[in-house]
Structure formats: structure tokens, C-alpha cells
Amino acid sequence: MTDATADTAPAAAPSPETPVVTPGYRSYALWLMLGIYTLNFLDRQVVNILAEPIKQDLGLQDWQLGLLTGLAFAVFYTFLGIPIARLADRANRPMIISVSLAVWSAFTVASGMAQNFIHLLLARIGVGVGEAGCSPPSHSLITDYTPKDKRASALAFYSMGIPLGSLAGMALGGLVADAHGWRVAFFVAGAPGLLLALVAAFTLKEPRKLIAAHQAKTAAEAPSFGEAMKELGTKKSFWLIAFAGSLTAFIGYGHLAFYGSFFFRNHGAELAQLAQAAGGLGPAGFLGTALGLIIGVFGAVGTFLGGQIADRAAKKDIRAYVSVPAIAGLASFPFFIAAMLTGSLALSLGLLALPVLLGSLWYGPVFAAVQSLVRPQTRATAAAVLLFVVNLVGLGLGPLFVGILSTSFTGSMGEAEGVRWALLVSSVVGLIAALLFWLARRTIREEIVS
């Protein structure tokens, strides 16, 4: 952004479409929000690697694990996301993010104090309540900080918190659980967020304060929720993208919740051998580190590449925002099937890296497309509605669906084959998601407005 320099005229008020912070501060803010989003997913996903010890300690069944890792969190996360986004379209977004971070971190710590299923269920609901205030204001804030031609890359950079947080959650959760038990793992996961919340509260800037000339106008023009939904209702591309994203998240969250159980049950002997050979690690520590590295490294690479590819391709054809995730979804399917069917633990982990990479390409393109399909005054609401659909279907129902399938298959196949076939059957949903992304190509070019 440049300022007017004429002595005889006042500096022109920056447009809401023009970045209002320096490149240096923008980089700092993006790194800080990446750190926050990393903790968001660390606290959300750490329960996955702890599922087996929690199951044994509290005497749970797979459907209860699915409820803890999915629906219990997602219901409050998704339903609170929209009213918080409405607040974010008007109020101080950095403060919303900071308070939310403190709340979900505190409830993550409380998860380690649970004495039964109900206690843990309530704690996970609390995590969902807190995390509802993270992404809608963050997406809106990043869009204000970033030039239009770099939005997909910026939002993809922020979305790298998903794989990085999953890496940290898996590795930290497994290692700490092996050494000190699953309860301490929750304590260690939640504590950093309480400190980072203070950093965010005092250093993140609200751009609306920097564009005072537009602030009153923006508040006056901010649409009601009904008007925002009416605007979204005219965007066929938005709904195709939302449901494609929700089905992609359905298999992503559903599978992630049961990867630990799959490897413990189907590759237990080889897992123990490899863990011992890797310096005497426990099975949970080894598996958590291995899965964390695969999900973190390949997921981060996929997320970053998705934003870069989409930004470059979209300069020639805006439909790249939906073409990239459609092609990636189709390409990942055969590798996932092979990873689930091989009898080798090492080969299974190696094959899983490709679906993780390809399955992460969609974040930047999808988030950028949604932010560009609506007016600036509707962006936080659009992000919240997208996340509402994606998380209610994906996070809410994905783990629960895989858990129910696993429980139903266990009666005739046993626990090991039950979870394997639950993962295989549910993966077909990814093909439907790819089709919906491809169908969005028909309308997205005409519906982009900002």
C-alpha cells in the first residue's frame, strides 16, 4: 500500500479492497495466526492418538470415540460459528480470536481431568465452543491484510495450521502419553494457548481502525443475516463448493480419528518392533510421531502447493479454484485403498503420504474462492456458513459414521478388520466430493465479485 504524498490534498482513504498494513506486519500477523491455528488443530486432534488409551481407561466403545472426536465437538463449533462471524463482521476481530484461543485452551486442559465419558464429552464440547471463534474472523482479517492476487496463498499459509497442528497433536500426544499418560498429554497441549492468547490480544491489529474513513460506511452497509444468506443463496458455486468441501472433510476427519486404532489393531506386532528399533520408543509415541510427520509434512506441502497452484492458475482461469481440489480428490483414491489393504506397516504409512498431500490441496483454493464470491461486508459470514456446512457434515458426522461402521463390522469381522473396512467403505465419499468440485466450474467464473 502507498500513501498519497501531495502537499495540497489529504491522503486518500484506503479502500477496503486495499491492504492496510505493511508487508512486514502482514508477515508477522500471518505467522501469528498460523501459530494460533496450529494450536487450534493440536488441541482438536490430540484426542485421536490418545483414543486407544482413553478407550481402555474409561471403558469406551468405538461409537463413543467417534462422538468425542466428531459430533460432540462439531455441533457447538458449527452452530456458534455463524453468530460469532456476524459479530466479527462488526466488532474487533483480534479480540474475538484471542478470547476464543483462551477458552479452547482451558477446556483442553480440563479434558485431562475427565473421570468418565460424560466429563470428557463436556470438555470436548467446551473446546468446540472456543474454537468456533477462530477461523471466521481470521479468514476475514487475512483477506483485509492481503492483496487480492495473493489471497489463496495467504489463506493456504494460514491453513497449514491444519497439518502442522495435526503433526504436533499426534507426535506430542503419543510421546507424552507413553511417558506420562493421556491426561498429561492434554495438559501439555492446552497450556501454550493460554500464553499465545495474550500475545494475540496485544499485537494483532484491527484494520478497521486503520480505515476510519470507511468504518462508518462499512457498519452502515453491513448486511443483516437474512440479507447475507440471500446473497449466498444466489451463488450456486458457493453451495457446490461447500458441500464438496464438507464431503472431503467427512472422509478426512473420519479417517484421521481412526488411523491410530487401525494401525494398533492391524499392525500391532510390527509397530512394537519398529518402535523398539527406533530408540526404545513406546508404540503410541512411535505411531504418533510417524503419523504426525506424514500428516504434518505432506499435509503442509499439499496445503502450500494448493494455494500457490490455484493463485497462479486462477490468473488465467478462475475455475482453477475448484479444478485443483477436484483432480486431487480423484488422484488420491487409489493410493488410500492400497494403504489400507497392504500387510506391511511401513508400506502402509508410505502410501498414506500421497492421499494426505493430495487431500490437503483444497484449503487455499476453496477459502479464497468463497471470500471472492461475496462482497467484503459478507466475508466473515460466508466463511462461517462454509465452515458450518463443512464441519457439521465433515467433523460432526465423519468420525461418528466411521465409528458406527467399525462397530457394526466388528461383530462379523473382529475389531481389526472392522476398522479397516470402515475406512475403506467411507473413502468412496471422496469421489462424490470431486464431482461436486468439478460441477462448480460451470458457474464460478460468472459469480466472482470481489
Secondary structure as the mmCIF struct_conf table of DSSP 4:
data_model
#
loop_
_struct_conf.conf_type_id
_struct_conf.id
_struct_conf.beg_label_comp_id
_struct_conf.beg_label_asym_id
_struct_conf.beg_label_seq_id
_struct_conf.end_label_comp_id
_struct_conf.end_label_asym_id
_struct_conf.end_label_seq_id
BEND BEND1 ASP A 7 ALA A 9
HELX_LH_PP_P HELX_LH_PP_P1 PRO A 10 SER A 15
TURN_TY1_P TURN_TY1_P1 PRO A 16 GLU A 17
BEND BEND2 THR A 18 THR A 18
BEND BEND3 VAL A 21 VAL A 21
HELX_RH_AL_P HELX_RH_AL_P1 PRO A 23 ILE A 49
TURN_TY1_P TURN_TY1_P2 LEU A 50 LEU A 50
HELX_RH_AL_P HELX_RH_AL_P2 ALA A 51 LEU A 58
TURN_TY1_P TURN_TY1_P3 GLY A 59 GLY A 59
HELX_RH_AL_P HELX_RH_AL_P3 ASP A 62 GLY A 66
HELX_RH_PI_P HELX_RH_PI_P1 LEU A 67 LEU A 71
HELX_RH_AL_P HELX_RH_AL_P4 ALA A 72 ALA A 88
TURN_TY1_P TURN_TY1_P4 ASP A 89 ARG A 90
BEND BEND4 ALA A 91 ALA A 91
HELX_RH_AL_P HELX_RH_AL_P5 ARG A 93 SER A 111
TURN_TY1_P TURN_TY1_P5 GLY A 112 MET A 113
BEND BEND5 ASN A 116 ASN A 116
HELX_RH_AL_P HELX_RH_AL_P6 PHE A 117 GLU A 131
TURN_TY1_P TURN_TY1_P6 ALA A 132 CYS A 134
HELX_RH_AL_P HELX_RH_AL_P7 SER A 135 TYR A 145
BEND BEND6 THR A 146 THR A 146
HELX_RH_3T_P HELX_RH_3T_P1 LYS A 148 LYS A 150
HELX_RH_AL_P HELX_RH_AL_P8 ARG A 151 SER A 159
TURN_TY1_P TURN_TY1_P7 MET A 160 MET A 160
HELX_RH_AL_P HELX_RH_AL_P9 GLY A 161 HIS A 180
HELX_RH_AL_P HELX_RH_AL_P10 TRP A 182 THR A 203
HELX_RH_3T_P HELX_RH_3T_P2 PRO A 207 LEU A 210
HELX_RH_AL_P HELX_RH_AL_P11 ALA A 212 GLU A 221
HELX_LH_PP_P HELX_LH_PP_P2 ALA A 222 SER A 224
HELX_RH_AL_P HELX_RH_AL_P12 PHE A 225 GLY A 233
TURN_TY1_P TURN_TY1_P8 THR A 234 THR A 234
HELX_RH_AL_P HELX_RH_AL_P13 LYS A 236 ASN A 266
BEND BEND7 HIS A 267 HIS A 267
HELX_RH_AL_P HELX_RH_AL_P14 GLY A 268 ALA A 277
TURN_TY1_P TURN_TY1_P9 ALA A 278 GLY A 279
BEND BEND8 GLY A 280 GLY A 280
HELX_RH_AL_P HELX_RH_AL_P15 PRO A 283 LEU A 293
HELX_RH_PI_P HELX_RH_PI_P2 ILE A 294 PHE A 298
HELX_RH_AL_P HELX_RH_AL_P16 GLY A 299 ALA A 314
TURN_TY1_P TURN_TY1_P10 LYS A 315 LYS A 316
TURN_TY1_P TURN_TY1_P11 ILE A 318 ARG A 319
HELX_RH_AL_P HELX_RH_AL_P17 ALA A 320 LEU A 341
BEND BEND9 GLY A 343 GLY A 343
HELX_RH_AL_P HELX_RH_AL_P18 LEU A 345 LEU A 358
TURN_TY1_P TURN_TY1_P12 GLY A 359 TRP A 362
HELX_RH_AL_P HELX_RH_AL_P19 TYR A 363 LEU A 373
BEND BEND10 VAL A 374 VAL A 374
HELX_RH_3T_P HELX_RH_3T_P3 PRO A 376 THR A 378
HELX_RH_AL_P HELX_RH_AL_P20 ARG A 379 VAL A 390
HELX_RH_PI_P HELX_RH_PI_P3 ASN A 391 LEU A 397
HELX_RH_AL_P HELX_RH_AL_P21 GLY A 398 MET A 413
HELX_RH_AL_P HELX_RH_AL_P22 GLU A 415 SER A 426
TURN_TY1_P TURN_TY1_P13 SER A 427 VAL A 428
HELX_RH_AL_P HELX_RH_AL_P23 VAL A 429 LEU A 439
HELX_RH_3T_P HELX_RH_3T_P4 ALA A 440 ARG A 442
TURN_TY1_P TURN_TY1_P14 THR A 443 THR A 443
HELX_RH_AL_P HELX_RH_AL_P24 ILE A 444 GLU A 447
#
